[in-house]
Amino acid sequence: MTSARTSKYIVTELKMPAFQQSIDAEYSKFATRILWMDDQVVEGAFHMNCSWYLKAAATFADRPHVHETDEIIGFFGNDPDDPYDLGGEVEIWLEDEKHVIDRSCMIFVPAGMKHCPLLFTRVDRPIFHFTAVTGHKYDRIVDAQ
């Protein structure tokens, strides 16, 4: 049984900020957002969101940007016999270096590191994707130099 005092820390429904809701119809053409957490969903929480990518697509992280806090970006395949096989291919830029990823991974992006664009160039099977930013909401400085 869930304690009423601590149940506020458990998120089982998608609650997105307005700026994410405004792109949801377009986003839903290639991915399904599962959950979103930040300080507006659970007071005091850092930011994390997760999705299933279902089709190859350029993401809304189409331009380089930075965060004032650290970020972890994850991509996971869904083959229980080979959990490291991504089942597709992802392109991500860190600083000015292009990385092509076809294995399950987590990427640490230190505060201030320019990263993106992020492209799902091939999706053979759904790819689980998450981002976790240690700030209390998803803030980015676009067109980072």
C-alpha positions, 0 to 999 in steps of 0.5 A: 500500500502506498503511503499518502505522505510519500505518494507525491514522489511517485509519477505514473502519468505523463505531465509535460511542461507547456513548451513540450506540450506544444510540440507533442503532436509532431513528436508523436509522429516518431516517438512516444513520450512515457514520463517527464519529471522536474521541479514542476511535477515533483517539488525538488526533483531534477529533470528527467524524461524518457521516450520510446523512439519508433521511427527514424527522425531528426529530433527537436534537439536539432541545434547545438546547445549547452546546459548550465548543469550536467546531463546524462543521455541514454539509448537502450535497445530492447532485445533481451538476448542482446541488450547491447544491440541498439536495434538502430542507429543514433547520431549525436554531436559532442562539441564538434565531433560526430558520434554514430551509436549502434549499441545501448549506451549512456553519455555524460555531458558535463555542464557547458559542453556543446552537444547535438544535433541528435538524429535517430537515423535508423530504428529497426526496433523501438529504442528507449531514450532518456535524458537526465539534467541535474537542474530542476527543469530542462533549460538550454542555451541554444546556438552555443558557440 
